[in-house]
Amino acid sequence: MASMGLQLHQAANEPKEFIEIFGSHNDGFLVSGETYKNAWTNWLKFLQEYESRVGRAS
C-alpha cells in the first residue's frame, strides 16, 4: 500500500527518495520495469559518488 510506504519515507532520515512502483511484492520489479531499474541505477550511482567523497564505510 503506497500510503504505508509514504509514511515510512516521511519518517526516514536523509538522504531519501520515494519511488512509487506498481505490482505486488513478488512482481513489482517486472510490472514497473524501467522505473524500478532506474531507481536502482540512480541509487548505485549515488553510493559510488558518496564513497568517492567521504571514503568507504568500515
Contacts in CASP RR format, 6 or more apart in sequence:
PFRMAT RR
TARGET T0000
AUTHOR 0000-0000-0000
METHOD contacts of the structure
MODEL  1
MASMGLQLHQAANEPKEFIEIFGSHNDGFLVSGETYKNAWTNWLKFLQEY
ESRVGRAS
2 20 0 8 1.000
5 18 0 8 1.000
6 18 0 8 1.000
9 16 0 8 1.000
9 18 0 8 1.000
15 46 0 8 1.000
17 39 0 8 1.000
17 42 0 8 1.000
19 35 0 8 1.000
19 36 0 8 1.000
19 39 0 8 1.000
20 35 0 8 1.000
21 28 0 8 1.000
21 29 0 8 1.000
21 31 0 8 1.000
21 32 0 8 1.000
21 35 0 8 1.000
21 36 0 8 1.000
21 39 0 8 1.000
22 28 0 8 1.000
22 31 0 8 1.000
22 32 0 8 1.000
23 31 0 8 1.000
23 32 0 8 1.000
24 31 0 8 1.000
28 36 0 8 1.000
29 36 0 8 1.000
29 37 0 8 1.000
51 57 0 8 1.000
END
